[in-house]
Amino acid sequence: MNNYLEIIVFIAGFLIVATAANRISKYFPKVKLPVITGLLFIGIVSGPFVLNLIPKPAISKLYFINEISLSFIAFVAGAELYLKELKGRMKSIKWMTFGQLFFTFVLSGIVVMLLSDHIHFLKDAGFNMKLAIVMLIGVIFVARSPVSAIAVINEMRAKGPFTQTAIGVTVVKDVLVIILFTICFAVADALISDIPFDIWLLIILFGELCLSLLLGFLLGLLMNFVLELRLARWMKSFLLLLSGYSVYLFAHFVHEKSQIYFGFDLYIEPLLVCIIGSFVVVNFGKFRREFVNIIQMVVPFVYVVFFTLTGASISIDILKDTWAIALLFFTIRLISMAIGAFIGGSLGGDPPRFNRISWMPYVTQAGVAIGLVEVVSVKYPEWGPEFSTILIAVIVLNQILGPPLFKWSILLVGESHKRRDLLHENKIQKAIIFGLEGQSLALARQLKEHDWVVKLVTRNEERARLEYQGVDVTHVKELSLPELKRLEADKADAIVLLNQDEDNLKFCELAYEHFGTRDIVVRVNERSYVSKFHELGALIVEPSTVMVSLMDHLVRSPIATSLLLGMEKDQDTVDIEMQNKELHGITLRDLQIPTDVIILATKRNNNTLISTGYTRLRLGDVLTVVGSVESLEKVRLKMEDTDLPGYNKARFMGKSISFKRKSIKTDLDLPG
């Protein structure tokens, strides 16, 4: 009873520290450091070697929190291995993964073995023990962080073959490194325990691996069952966390019983089981979007408790004596990784400009690597703490330097699409509005807020000289072809006509004959002109009916109409042209997009199709998409042409004009 009471007290104290760590770590990005580094640092400060807010006995008592967190981190890694979106770069991913796994593992292991006599916890060990520890170090050196990679890609708005290969290799490698760790951990245990190598040992190792894969498949079925239940999302999240932790409990149970009944250790790798289970859900289940949504909701909390507790477990007294070894290990890993990446990229047929910097995306380490370190540390308490402290120090260095190196590599290959880089003339959406009045000014400002370049045109020279709060107003004498070319109307993506019907019709005819403008929007005053504008392919707005129609839809379908008009906070509706050859032929239900995005319709060859999950994407399709502004940007990047790195060939049309809740003061209300 006292033991349970002590655990409850430790949990309560730790949750207070973790809550504070969550708040404080958010300031670390302001000094260009990752949030994970902040959590580790706060854990160190709160641990037994500094403030002792988390005492040493608490760390061992709270290890079950680590196991729950590790299972969910494995879910995150497995969820990123979505095969249908990796097939386009599979050759490059395959060879780069091979280069990273083989050369990083082998070269770093050889170097560490040669230096083992100068490493404190290795110098007095026998050859078998040295070989075992070196194998484990080599595996941990290979591990990478998918979450950190995705964070950098989102921040840089990166898209292209280099980026696609980097994220593909990162995710595939995390799955393979767990399998490699399972094998090496079993071999290392045999070497340290002086178990002779024979056919039975190989059979046992093969059996353990197959058992882990089978359990992973069964876990995936169980998770699909949980996701199918009609429960609140928080309840499904709890059941998924419980299912992940149950894998650790089952692994411990099998380990104990196998010694009793079989006379040898039967080792099941929980991380491998969990990552396979997640892989099954994402690739073969019906609830992929629901699962990804739960991961996005839960993983921030999991990271807070895991990295804070990991930081508290770092032995500062050991670190101060081994920092030089940690720095040496960091250098060995970088060099072996650079060699492996160059060879892998060359075998994969990547261009030389990629291969020279192809190691940069793979420096960062985080959850999986620390999880493997923790597994080794707990298994071997004699030398585990020193092993853990050195390698976590290496991981922290990788966490600090990895993201900047990845960002630099993205800039070097020209695959960054940050807003300040969208100044290429082919990347700018241009609109010309004919007619100077209150509505045209309000429309111009609205479009500018959505990153359009807007030119407002009037034939009133006196009004054109006035200032209109950031809106450029240009004067023209007449609506003639030379004047329109001077305005570069032939280069506009959209033209809005708010003049008299006769003038609007004249311009429509000129545009139809000479410009081929993508979208022409016309405000019609007399219904007799409607058919004429229809024949010219214009989009028509009738003031006499549009307000009634809008209010009718707001009454009958208030939620849908609010979304389409952008009246919901941070929501918008846009049209995006599909130019990514890698996605040609994929169905919408298999498209990995943010869960808050809905694809309403697909326009193909001037025909509008109501989108379903079975609608297949084709190059040139125009998708009407609803969602948050941030998520719409991610969808736009996914649709870009990956054959042209650094060049945004996808067209973010943004046809919808979102009505803001705030009122817009009109400067004047006169015809142009």
Secondary structure, 3 states (H helix, E strand, C coil): CHHHHHHHHHHHHHHHHHHHHHHHHCCHHHHCCCHHHHHHHHHHHHCCCCCCCCCHHHHHHCHHHHHHHHHHHHHHHHHCCCHHHCHHHHHHHHHHHHHHHHHHHHHHHHHHHHCHHHCHHHHCCCHHHHHHHHHHHHHHHHCCCHHHHHHHHHHHCCCCHHHHHHHHHHHHHHHHHHHHHHHHHHHHHHHHCCCCCCHHHHHHHHHHHHHHHHHHHHHHHHHHHHHHCCCCHHHHHHHHHHHHHHHHHHHHHHHHHHHHHCCCCCCCCHHHHHHHHHHHHHHHCCCHHHHHHHHHHHHHHHHHHHHHHHHHHCCHHHHHHHHHHHHHHHHHHHHHHHHHHHHHHHHCCCCHHHHCCCCHHHCCCCHHHHHHHHHHHHHCCCCHHHHHHHHHHHHHHHHHHHHHHHHHHHHHHCCCCCHHHCCCCCCCEEEEEECCCHHHHHHHHHHHHCCEEEEEEECCHHHHCCCCCCCCEEECCCCCHHHHHHCCHHHCCEEEECCCHHHHHHHHHHHHHHHCCCEEEEECCCHHHHHHHHHCCCEEECHHHHHHHHHHHHHHCHHHHHHHCCCCCCEEEEEEECCCHHHCCCEHHHCCCCCCCEEEEEEECCEEEECCCCCECCCCCEEEEEEEHHHHHHHHHHCCCCCCCCCCCCCECCCCCCCCCCCCCCCCCCCC
